[in-house]
Amino acid sequence: MSNEKPVAMGCDLAKSVDHSVVIGLDSNGITCYYDRWQSDWNQTLRRIKEAVGDTACYIDATGVG
């Protein structure tokens, strides 16, 4: 895992059984941030805001939930 600052991030949202995940990539496309968790929507939103900040982020919310 890289120690560089992320230049792009991705987020996969979960509803109740699955985990939400945020991953960040540095300027070389190497993973530099990774977090996964299960929590309610308020905590999920807070965690995403804290992780992403002003970095570009793509969010996938198209799962079966």
Secondary structure, DSSP 4 states (H G I P E B T S, - for coil): ---SPPSEEEEE---SSS-EEEEEE-TTS-EEEEEEE---HHHHHHHHHHHHTTSEEEEE--S--
